[in-house]
Amino acid sequence: MQVFIGGGNMATALIGGRIATGAAARDFHVVDPAAAQRDALAARFPGIALYAEIAKEAVTGASVAVLAVKPQQARIAARALAPHVSHVGVVLSIAAGIRIADLARWLGGYDRIVRAMPNTPALVGAGISGVHAAPDVSAEARDAAASILRAVGDVVWCEREDGLDAVTGVSGSGPAYVFYVLEALEQAARELGFATADARRLAYATVAGTMTLAQQSDADPAALRAQVTSKGGTTERALATLEQHGVKAGLVAAVKAAAERAHELGDEFGKER
């Protein structure tokens, strides 16, 4: 049995992914104070066990406890979980920015903790998660935590916990960068005379098709870019304009800024006692 503390969108995606790969709804307990959210979970996953608050009966027998709350709620949730967590095999936290040392303190010294940074494409089974485990987490417990995340996408293990800040900058915030590119492509198409619907079709199909092409090729992105850039052609001029405006450098700087902010948030949340 696995217990989720928090039943929002990401928890729903993770549970749905596990059920799609063979788990039964009765294998999950979910604690969420919002009646509307519990009703939605009951309707989507008949047989799931739902609780309004963290209690012994919600946690007893859990092999994994997933802390799936907002970072601002993590301390309160962890302190409520602390009296019941000693027999849980591993705690998997997807609360962004909350460090293992702080979780362990709030959990009363419990240290079998895995941290993960999933991204929003997990909501459609196409995510990727950066993951880091505390030193005392066994290989079996690591696998149990990772299996939950693999149900909605790929997993990349980080040897150091601060690697999760980099994951946040690249893939956690990354979907917003792609949406930003989609916005720009759609806007350009509209300004060049296309109706909104067709402009969006062009932008979405271009990005989706390019990703499929990249994933099916052994070449790196720079080589693929060179293959579609003819000397003196339209693409060469477009890329020169992007370089002139510092687009690549700006994107690299944006990723690093997001990673830096993730580190800052970890410091801020960790001050809570």
C-alpha positions as CSV (number, residue, x, y, z in Angstrom):
1,M,0.0,0.0,0.0
2,Q,1.1,3.5,-0.7
3,V,-0.2,6.7,1.0
4,F,-0.2,10.1,-0.6
5,I,-0.2,13.1,1.6
6,G,-2.0,15.5,-0.8
7,G,-4.3,14.6,-3.6
8,G,-3.8,17.3,-6.2
9,N,-2.9,17.1,-9.9
10,M,0.5,15.5,-9.5
11,A,-0.7,13.0,-7.0
12,T,-3.6,12.2,-9.3
13,A,-1.2,11.7,-12.2
14,L,1.1,9.4,-10.2
15,I,-1.7,7.3,-8.9
16,G,-3.3,7.1,-12.4
17,G,0.1,6.1,-13.8
18,R,0.5,3.3,-11.3
19,I,-3.0,2.0,-11.8
20,A,-2.4,2.1,-15.6
21,T,0.6,-0.2,-15.1
22,G,-1.2,-2.8,-13.0
23,A,-1.8,-1.5,-9.5
24,A,-5.3,-1.5,-8.0
25,A,-7.1,1.5,-6.6
26,R,-7.4,-0.2,-3.2
27,D,-3.6,-0.2,-3.0
28,F,-3.7,3.6,-2.4
29,H,-4.6,5.8,0.5
30,V,-4.8,9.5,0.0
31,V,-5.0,12.3,2.6
32,D,-6.5,15.6,1.4
33,P,-8.4,18.1,3.5
34,A,-10.5,19.3,0.6
35,A,-13.8,17.4,0.3
36,A,-14.1,18.3,-3.4
37,Q,-10.7,16.8,-4.2
38,R,-11.5,13.6,-2.3
39,D,-14.8,13.4,-4.2
40,A,-12.9,13.8,-7.5
41,L,-10.5,11.1,-6.6
42,A,-13.3,8.7,-5.5
43,A,-15.0,9.2,-8.8
44,R,-11.8,8.7,-10.9
45,F,-10.4,5.8,-8.9
46,P,-13.3,3.7,-7.4
47,G,-12.0,1.7,-4.4
48,I,-9.3,4.2,-3.3
49,A,-9.2,5.0,0.4
50,L,-9.6,8.6,1.3
51,Y,-8.9,10.6,4.5
52,A,-9.5,14.2,5.5
53,E,-6.4,14.3,7.8
54,I,-3.3,12.3,8.5
55,A,-4.1,9.5,11.0
56,K,-2.7,6.2,12.0
57,E,-5.2,4.2,9.9
58,A,-4.3,6.2,6.8
59,V,-0.5,5.4,7.1
60,T,-0.3,2.0,8.7
61,G,1.0,-0.6,6.3
62,A,2.3,1.9,3.8
63,S,5.5,0.9,2.0
64,V,5.9,4.4,0.6
65,A,4.5,7.7,1.8
66,V,4.4,10.3,-0.9
67,L,4.6,13.9,0.3
68,A,2.7,15.6,-2.5
69,V,1.9,19.0,-1.0
70,K,2.9,22.5,-1.9
71,P,6.3,23.6,-0.4
72,Q,4.5,26.0,1.9
73,Q,2.5,23.1,3.4
74,A,5.4,20.6,3.7
75,R,6.4,21.4,7.3
76,I,2.8,21.1,8.7
77,A,2.2,17.9,6.7
78,A,5.6,16.3,7.7
79,R,5.0,17.1,11.4
80,A,1.5,15.6,11.2
81,L,3.0,12.5,9.5
82,A,5.9,12.2,12.1
83,P,4.0,10.1,14.8
84,H,3.0,7.5,12.2
85,V,6.0,7.3,9.9
86,S,8.4,5.0,11.7
87,H,7.2,1.8,10.0
88,V,6.9,3.3,6.5
89,G,9.6,1.9,4.2
90,V,10.4,5.3,2.5
91,V,9.1,8.8,2.2
92,L,9.1,10.2,-1.3
93,S,8.8,14.0,-1.4
94,I,7.8,15.9,-4.5
95,A,7.4,19.1,-2.5
96,A,9.6,21.5,-4.6
97,G,12.6,22.9,-2.8
98,I,12.2,21.1,0.5
99,R,15.5,19.6,1.5
100,I,16.0,16.1,3.0
101,A,17.6,17.5,6.2
102,D,14.6,19.7,6.8
103,L,12.2,16.9,6.1
104,A,14.0,14.6,8.4
105,R,13.9,17.2,11.2
106,W,10.1,17.8,10.7
107,L,9.6,14.0,10.6
108,G,11.2,13.6,14.0
109,G,14.5,12.2,12.8
110,Y,13.1,9.8,10.1
111,D,15.8,9.6,7.4
112,R,14.6,7.2,4.8
113,I,13.8,10.0,2.4
114,V,13.9,10.3,-1.4
115,R,13.4,13.7,-3.0
116,A,12.1,14.1,-6.5
117,M,11.5,17.0,-8.9
118,P,8.9,15.9,-11.5
119,N,7.7,18.2,-14.2
120,T,4.2,19.0,-15.5
121,P,4.3,16.7,-18.6
122,A,3.9,13.9,-16.0
123,L,0.3,14.9,-16.0
124,V,0.0,13.3,-19.4
125,G,2.5,10.5,-18.8
126,A,5.4,12.2,-20.5
127,G,7.3,13.6,-17.6
128,I,10.9,13.4,-16.3
129,S,11.9,13.5,-12.7
130,G,15.2,14.3,-11.1
131,V,15.6,12.1,-8.0
132,H,18.0,12.0,-5.0
133,A,18.0,9.6,-2.1
134,A,19.4,10.1,1.4
135,P,22.4,7.8,2.3
136,D,20.4,5.5,4.5
137,V,17.8,4.6,1.8
138,S,18.1,1.0,0.7
139,A,18.3,-0.1,-2.9
140,E,14.8,-1.7,-2.5
141,A,13.4,1.6,-1.1
142,R,15.0,3.6,-3.9
143,D,13.4,1.3,-6.4
144,A,10.0,1.6,-4.7
145,A,10.1,5.4,-4.9
146,A,11.4,5.4,-8.5
147,S,8.7,3.0,-9.7
148,I,6.0,5.6,-8.7
149,L,7.8,8.2,-10.8
150,R,8.5,5.9,-13.7
151,A,4.7,5.4,-14.1
152,V,4.5,8.9,-15.5
153,G,7.8,9.3,-17.3
154,D,11.6,8.9,-17.1
155,V,13.8,9.2,-14.0
156,V,17.3,10.8,-13.7
157,W,19.2,10.1,-10.5
158,C,21.3,12.9,-9.0
159,E,24.3,11.9,-6.8
160,R,24.1,15.2,-5.0
161,E,21.0,16.8,-3.6
162,D,21.8,20.2,-5.0
163,G,21.6,18.6,-8.4
164,L,17.8,18.8,-8.0
165,D,18.2,22.6,-8.2
166,A,19.7,22.2,-11.7
167,V,16.9,19.8,-12.6
168,T,14.4,22.4,-11.5
169,G,16.1,24.9,-13.8
170,V,16.3,22.6,-16.8
171,S,13.2,20.4,-16.7
172,G,11.1,21.5,-13.8
173,S,10.7,25.0,-15.2
174,G,11.5,23.8,-18.8
175,P,8.0,23.3,-20.0
176,A,7.5,27.1,-19.5
177,Y,10.4,27.8,-21.9
178,V,8.9,25.5,-24.5
179,F,5.5,27.2,-24.1
180,Y,7.3,30.5,-24.5
181,V,8.7,29.3,-27.9
182,L,5.3,28.1,-28.9
183,E,3.9,31.6,-28.1
184,A,6.6,33.2,-30.2
185,L,6.1,30.9,-33.2
186,E,2.3,31.4,-33.1
187,Q,2.6,35.2,-32.8
188,A,5.0,35.3,-35.8
189,A,2.7,33.2,-37.8
190,R,-0.3,35.4,-37.0
191,E,1.8,38.5,-37.9
192,L,2.6,36.9,-41.2
193,G,-1.1,36.5,-42.0
194,F,-2.3,33.2,-40.6
195,A,-5.5,32.9,-38.6
196,T,-5.0,32.0,-34.9
197,A,-6.1,28.3,-35.3
198,D,-3.7,27.7,-38.3
199,A,-0.9,29.6,-36.6
200,R,-1.2,27.4,-33.5
201,R,-1.3,24.2,-35.7
202,L,1.9,25.3,-37.4
203,A,3.7,26.0,-34.1
204,Y,2.5,22.9,-32.3
205,A,3.2,20.5,-35.1
206,T,6.7,22.0,-35.7
207,V,7.8,21.6,-32.1
208,A,6.2,18.1,-31.7
209,G,7.6,16.9,-35.0
210,T,11.1,18.3,-34.3
211,M,11.2,16.5,-30.9
212,T,10.2,13.2,-32.6
213,L,12.9,13.7,-35.2
214,A,15.5,14.5,-32.5
215,Q,14.6,11.5,-30.3
216,Q,14.8,9.1,-33.3
217,S,18.2,10.4,-34.3
218,D,21.7,9.6,-32.9
219,A,22.9,13.1,-33.8
220,D,23.2,15.8,-31.2
221,P,21.1,19.0,-31.4
222,A,23.9,21.0,-32.9
223,A,24.4,18.5,-35.7
224,L,20.7,18.3,-36.4
225,R,20.5,22.1,-36.5
226,A,23.4,22.1,-39.0
227,Q,21.6,19.6,-41.2
228,V,18.6,21.9,-41.7
229,T,20.7,25.1,-42.2
230,S,21.6,25.7,-45.8
231,K,24.4,28.2,-46.6
232,G,22.8,31.5,-47.6
233,G,19.3,30.2,-47.0
234,T,16.3,31.2,-44.9
235,T,17.2,29.2,-41.8
236,E,20.7,30.6,-41.7
237,R,19.3,34.1,-41.7
238,A,16.8,33.2,-39.0
239,L,19.5,31.7,-36.8
240,A,21.8,34.7,-37.3
241,T,18.9,36.9,-36.1
242,L,18.5,34.7,-33.0
243,E,22.2,34.9,-32.2
244,Q,22.1,38.7,-32.8
245,H,19.3,38.9,-30.1
246,G,21.2,36.7,-27.7
247,V,18.4,34.1,-27.6
248,K,20.6,31.0,-26.8
249,A,22.6,32.9,-24.2
250,G,19.4,34.3,-22.7
251,L,17.9,30.8,-22.4
252,V,21.1,29.4,-20.8
253,A,21.0,32.3,-18.3
254,A,17.3,31.7,-17.6
255,V,18.0,28.1,-16.7
256,K,20.8,29.1,-14.4
257,A,18.6,31.8,-12.8
258,A,15.8,29.2,-12.2
259,A,18.3,26.9,-10.6
260,E,19.6,29.7,-8.4
261,R,16.1,30.6,-7.3
262,A,15.4,26.9,-6.4
263,H,18.5,27.0,-4.1
264,E,17.2,30.2,-2.5
265,L,13.8,28.7,-1.9
266,G,15.4,25.7,-0.2
267,D,17.2,28.1,2.1
268,E,13.9,30.0,2.8
269,F,11.8,26.9,3.5
270,G,14.5,25.3,5.6
271,K,14.3,28.2,8.1
272,E,11.0,26.9,9.3
273,R,11.2,25.0,12.5
